[in-house]
Amino acid sequence: MFQTRFSRRLAGIGAIVFALLLVVAGSLWWIFRDYGAKQITAYFNEAVGVYAGSDVRILGVAIGTIDSVTPDGQLVKVTMTVNGGIQVPADAEALVVSPSVVSDRYIQLAPAFTGGPQITDGAVIPVSRTETPVEIDQLYQSLDKLTTALGPNGANKNGALSDIINAGAANLQGNGQALGNMIQQLGAATRTLSGSQKDLFGTIDNLAQFTQMLSNNDSQVRGAEDQLASVTQFLSDDRQNLGAALNELASALGQVQTFIQDNEGRLKSNVDKLAAISQILVNQRASLAQALDAGPLAISNLLNAYDPAHGTLDGRGDINEYSMGPAGANAQSAPMLGLPTAGGSGSSGGGQ
């Protein structure tokens, strides 16, 4: 009996302690739930479908709630709270997102935090960094303006638009295949340009540099244009003489062609002979080079050896060469140099 009462009392005490713990935990959560939270204010041109209590998200994940939506002059002031521990870039943008036509909209902060300074409590996002979606009524108004501008009271008042449509239909009639081929070839050309974008941009850069060069040398370019204009004017003034010269040139070329045709065999024979002579000259180019080097000196010596007073060619020799050599060789070479021989005396010059 005593144990039963003790057990009941212990269970009651446990229940009371558990209840007190729940109350304390709830109080602590209520007190510290906003610890580290940041309040941010954003200004929009309009905020249709945005209400207090709507979500604040990053990449579609809820990270806070909207506290209030109030008008502020021609803008709408939206105050929101971001939960503690959530990192948001200091230059974040605020976008009103409509997930569907009938659901409430939410505000998304972008981009996601990847590093750098963070947004602080009490920060303000100006209207330059906020965006709102296009409303359906705005889209309808744009379409209405377009149809009015193209309708019978606008561009088609005198049937101009109808004429354009009819002319386009007449031009495209029967050309569907050609139009399809053109679109395919244009796509292929686009892919080619996409693969060669560096070369294309390089070409554009070179053209820009060329244009800049022309701009820097504008006076010289103008001078060249003036000279070209003068030459053009000169050719224009003498176009009759130039035409006559061209006609004479055509006649001369015709005569040359006739001459070549009539003497084709002889020309071929002469060219073949000239080729043989050229080959001989090529084979003897060393001898020719030596002769050309020694020829001027030999001619000069010959002129210096000639005695015009006696009409002889004078020479000079070394006596020792004859005393040291064979007598027969000396005897044969001595008369050639005008020297005395072993059997008699010689003259220093030829017969006079």
PyMOL commands that set and color helices and strands:
alter all, ss='L'
color gray80, all
select helices_A, chain A and resi 2-32+127-129+136-150+160-172+176-195+197-216+218-237+239-262+264-283+285-305+319-324+327-337
alter helices_A, ss='H'
color red, helices_A
select strands_A, chain A and resi 38-44+55-58+61-72+75-82+93-97+106-110+124-125+130-131+306-307+312-313
alter strands_A, ss='S'
color yellow, strands_A
deselect
rebuild
show_as cartoon
